[in-house]
Amino acid sequence: MLLMALAFEALVGYPQGLFRRIGHPVTWMGAAIAWLDVHFNRDDDPAIKRRIFGAAGLGALLLMLILVAVLLQAVIAATLPSALALAIMAVLSSSLLAQRSLDQHVAAVASALERDGLAAGRKAVSMIVGRDPETLDEAGVCRAAIESLAESASDGVVAPALWLGLGGVAGGVFYKCVNTADSMIGHLTPRHRSFGWAAARLDDLINLPASRLTALLFVVAAWLLPGASASKALTVTLRDAGKHKSPNAGWPEAAMAGALSLQLAGPRVYDGEVVDSVFIGDGRRDASAADIRKALALWRIAAMLQFVLVGLLLALSAR
């Protein structure tokens, strides 16, 4: 199912027409999380109560979604021929992956810079990063796009694929709900520091294996990509991954930085406030659209390596 889902999503993606009509599983999860935030995250409640309500709300939502996924999979398997049931579950599971959309959004930044210059590049990169685009020069736009590609390769592709492989559709739904909750309420702001605590901690935990696996895939991909350096990717990963504020994002970003001989991360501006962060890597900071293209090439090789790895695991399990 996972192998078919990866292939289908890479080739077809999630149709825009379908998104306009019914939305997307992530938007449905987001609506449920927003409802919990509005109704159970009260500003006048003490921190401990908000933390308990946040954890309980997330737990209840996860339980409900996992139950729906298990029942759906059971009904499809019981009522349809096995080959057709497998194909349907693969198509449904593909909606939890983001290979195609990630590739398209990052490529759009390079195309905008190449075709229309800095203003267009800022607009394109604002679709995939949260930092203030107007504070970015051309190199900053390119680094932001490459960082987003590296991090999203882990939490948008490798991690959901891993959880789909471990737990079927229920595993994928579990991961995607936690990851969506973290992106919405897992922030160190006065409103969400307590209510989103469980989402942030759980997201850190379930992304640990995928972030390391993504870094490894980038290292191997760098060995296969002309002009990239697998040795630098490995060296920078082992040296700098732990310097990142996130326990997970630093791994794929460090591997990407080393492979392309760039410096990534560093200080950035969110909502007018400078967030201090160390640089990862010891290469150039003056990234260009050509570096985005090279990062995309590295990512595509890594995605193919993941597909091959899943295929090998399938072959081994069938023996």
C-alpha positions in Angstrom: 0.0 0.0 0.0 2.8 2.4 0.9 4.7 1.7 -2.3 1.6 2.4 -4.4 0.8 5.5 -2.4 4.2 7.0 -2.9 4.0 6.3 -6.6 0.5 7.7 -7.0 1.2 10.8 -5.0 4.5 11.5 -6.9 2.7 11.2 -10.3 -0.7 12.7 -9.5 -0.6 14.5 -6.2 -3.8 15.8 -4.7 -6.1 17.2 -7.4 -6.8 20.9 -7.0 -10.4 20.4 -8.1 -10.9 17.9 -5.3 -9.3 20.3 -2.9 -11.6 23.1 -3.9 -14.7 20.9 -3.5 -14.0 19.0 -0.3 -10.7 20.3 1.1 -7.9 18.0 2.2 -7.5 15.6 5.2 -5.0 18.1 6.7 -7.6 21.0 6.5 -10.2 18.7 8.1 -7.8 18.0 11.0 -6.9 21.7 11.2 -10.6 22.6 11.5 -11.0 20.2 14.4 -7.8 21.5 16.1 -9.0 25.1 15.7 -12.3 24.1 17.3 -10.5 22.7 20.3 -8.4 25.8 20.5 -11.4 28.1 20.5 -13.5 26.1 23.0 -11.0 24.7 25.5 -8.1 27.1 25.4 -9.3 30.0 27.7 -6.9 32.8 28.4 -8.1 33.1 32.0 -7.5 29.5 32.9 -4.3 28.5 34.8 -1.4 27.0 32.8 -1.8 23.5 34.3 -5.5 23.4 33.3 -4.7 24.6 29.8 -2.0 21.9 29.5 -4.4 19.2 30.6 -7.1 20.4 28.3 -4.7 20.6 25.4 -3.4 17.0 26.0 -6.9 15.6 26.5 -8.3 17.3 23.5 -5.5 16.1 21.3 -5.8 12.6 22.7 -9.6 12.5 22.1 -9.1 13.7 18.5 -6.4 11.1 17.8 -8.5 8.3 19.2 -11.5 9.3 17.1 -9.5 9.7 13.9 -7.6 6.4 14.4 -10.9 4.6 15.0 -12.4 6.1 11.8 -9.3 5.0 9.8 -9.4 1.4 11.2 -13.1 1.1 10.5 -12.7 2.5 7.0 -9.9 0.1 6.2 -11.8 -2.8 7.6 -15.0 -2.0 5.6 -13.0 -1.6 2.4 -11.1 -4.8 2.9 -14.3 -6.7 3.7 -16.4 -5.5 0.9 -14.1 -5.2 -2.1 -11.8 -7.6 -3.9 -8.3 -7.5 -2.3 -6.5 -5.8 -5.3 -9.2 -3.1 -5.6 -9.2 -2.6 -1.8 -5.4 -2.2 -1.8 -5.6 0.3 -4.6 -8.3 2.4 -2.9 -6.4 2.4 0.4 -3.2 3.4 -1.4 -5.0 6.4 -3.1 -6.5 7.5 0.2 -3.1 7.2 1.9 -1.4 9.2 -0.8 -3.3 12.3 0.5 -1.1 12.1 3.6 2.1 12.5 1.6 3.5 15.7 0.1 6.2 14.8 -2.5 4.6 16.5 -5.5 3.3 19.7 -3.7 6.6 20.1 -1.9 8.6 19.9 -5.2 6.2 22.3 -7.0 6.2 24.9 -4.2 10.0 25.0 -3.9 10.5 25.0 -7.7 8.1 27.9 -7.9 10.5 30.0 -5.8 13.4 29.3 -8.2 11.3 30.0 -11.2 10.0 33.3 -9.7 13.5 34.5 -9.0 14.8 33.5 -12.4 11.8 35.0 -14.3 10.7 38.0 -12.3 13.3 38.9 -9.7 13.4 39.4 -6.0 9.8 40.6 -5.4 8.4 37.6 -7.1 10.8 35.3 -5.2 9.7 36.8 -1.9 6.0 36.2 -2.7 6.7 32.6 -3.8 8.7 31.8 -0.7 6.1 33.3 1.6 3.9 30.4 0.6 6.2 27.9 2.3 7.9 29.7 5.2 6.6 31.7 8.1 9.4 34.3 8.3 8.9 37.9 7.0 9.7 37.8 3.3 10.3 41.5 3.0 13.4 41.1 5.3 15.0 38.6 2.9 17.5 39.5 0.2 17.8 37.1 -2.8 20.3 34.8 -0.9 17.9 34.8 2.0 15.0 33.8 -0.1 17.0 30.9 -1.6 18.2 29.7 1.8 14.7 29.9 3.1 13.4 27.8 0.2 16.2 25.2 0.7 15.7 25.0 4.4 11.9 24.5 3.9 12.6 21.8 1.4 15.0 19.9 3.7 12.7 20.1 6.7 9.5 19.4 4.8 11.1 16.4 3.1 11.3 14.9 6.6 7.9 15.9 8.2 5.9 16.0 4.9 7.2 12.9 3.2 9.5 10.6 5.1 7.8 10.8 8.4 4.2 10.1 7.1 5.6 7.3 4.9 7.3 5.8 7.9 4.1 5.9 10.0 2.0 4.6 7.1 4.4 1.7 6.8 4.3 1.0 10.5 0.6 1.4 11.1 -1.3 1.6 7.8 -3.8 4.3 7.3 -4.3 4.7 11.0 -0.6 5.2 11.5 -0.5 7.9 8.8 -3.5 9.6 10.2 -2.0 9.6 13.7 1.2 11.2 12.5 -0.5 13.8 10.3 -2.9 14.9 13.0 0.0 15.4 15.6 2.1 17.2 13.0 -0.8 19.5 12.1 -1.5 20.2 15.7 2.1 21.1 16.3 2.1 23.5 13.4 -1.1 25.2 14.7 -0.8 25.3 18.5 2.7 24.0 19.3 4.2 27.4 19.7 5.9 29.2 22.6 3.4 32.0 22.6 1.4 33.1 25.7 -1.7 31.6 24.2 -0.3 28.2 23.1 2.7 27.6 25.4 0.6 25.4 27.7 -2.3 24.4 25.5 0.0 23.2 22.7 2.6 21.6 25.0 1.4 18.0 24.4 1.3 18.5 20.6 4.8 20.0 20.5 6.4 17.3 22.6 4.6 14.4 20.8 5.5 15.9 17.5 9.2 16.1 18.5 9.1 12.4 19.6 7.4 10.9 16.6 9.6 12.8 14.1 12.9 11.6 15.7 13.4 8.5 13.5 12.3 10.2 10.2 14.5 13.2 10.6 17.6 11.0 11.0 16.5 8.8 8.1 16.0 11.9 5.9 19.5 13.1 6.7 20.8 9.6 5.7 18.9 9.7 2.5 20.4 13.1 1.7 23.9 11.8 2.4 23.4 8.9 0.0 21.7 11.1 -2.6 24.7 13.5 -2.4 27.0 10.6 -3.3 24.8 10.0 -6.4 24.4 13.7 -7.4 27.3 15.2 -9.4 28.7 18.3 -7.7 27.3 17.4 -4.3 29.4 16.1 -1.4 28.4 13.1 0.5 31.4 13.4 2.9 30.5 17.0 3.7 26.9 16.1 4.2 27.8 13.5 6.7 30.4 15.6 8.5 28.1 18.6 8.8 25.2 16.5 9.9 27.1 14.8 12.7 28.7 18.2 13.8 25.8 20.7 13.4 22.5 18.9 13.6 22.3 19.3 17.3 22.9 23.0 17.1 19.4 23.6 15.7 16.7 24.8 18.1 14.5 21.9 16.9 15.6 18.3 17.9 14.7 17.2 14.4 14.9 20.0 11.8 18.6 20.3 12.2 19.3 16.8 10.8 17.9 17.2 7.2 19.0 20.8 7.1 22.5 20.0 8.1 22.7 17.2 5.6 21.4 19.5 2.9 23.8 22.3 3.9 26.8 20.0 3.8 25.8 18.4 0.5 25.5 21.7 -1.2 28.4 23.5 0.6 26.0 26.1 2.0 25.3 27.7 5.3 21.6 27.4 6.3 19.5 28.4 9.3 20.9 31.4 11.2 18.9 34.5 12.5 15.6 35.2 10.8 12.6 37.5 11.4 9.1 36.4 12.4 6.3 39.0 12.8 8.9 41.8 13.1 10.9 40.0 15.8 14.4 38.6 15.2 14.8 35.0 16.2 18.4 34.2 17.0 19.8 30.9 15.6 23.2 29.6 14.8 24.3 28.9 11.2 24.5 25.3 10.1 27.3 24.3 7.7 30.5 26.1 6.8 29.9 26.8 3.1 28.5 29.9 1.3 25.7 32.0 2.5 25.1 33.6 -0.9 22.7 30.9 -2.2 21.1 31.4 -5.6 18.2 30.0 -7.6 20.7 27.5 -9.1 21.3 26.2 -5.5 17.5 25.7 -5.2 17.6 23.7 -8.4 20.4 21.6 -7.1 18.6 21.1 -3.7 15.6 19.9 -5.7 17.7 17.5 -7.6 19.1 16.1 -4.3 15.6 15.8 -2.9 14.3 13.9 -6.0 17.1 11.4 -5.7 16.4 11.0 -2.0 12.7 10.5 -2.8 13.7 7.8 -5.3 15.9 6.2 -2.7 13.0 6.1 -0.3 10.8 4.4 -2.9 13.5 1.8 -3.6 14.0 1.2 0.1 10.2 0.6 0.6 10.4 -1.8 -2.4 13.3 -3.7 -0.9 11.4 -4.0 2.4 8.4 -5.3 0.5 10.5 -7.9 -1.3 12.1 -9.1 1.9 8.8 -9.4 3.7 7.3 -11.4 0.8 10.1 -14.0 1.0 
